[in-house]
């Protein structure tokens, strides 16, 4: 989900990669509505207030891809301490 210029909301399962653009049946929804964008911003700010920084060092990041992947983009990334 993205909010651009305070009035445009871009949402949906679209993965912003070349493979998604050219090979996958992904979609996104572009909504131009300032009031809706403000609601999305308030929701994000609410969640940001509840979050906390990660503490400690990250030793490595593991990637797991599905069998049918044709590009090098990871499907799942896990941080392991």
Buried (B, 14 or more C-beta within 10 A) or exposed (E): EEBEEEBBBBEEEBEEBEBBEEEBEBEBEEEEEEEBBBEBEEEEEEEEEEEEEEEEEEEEEEEEEEEEEEEEEEEEEEEEE
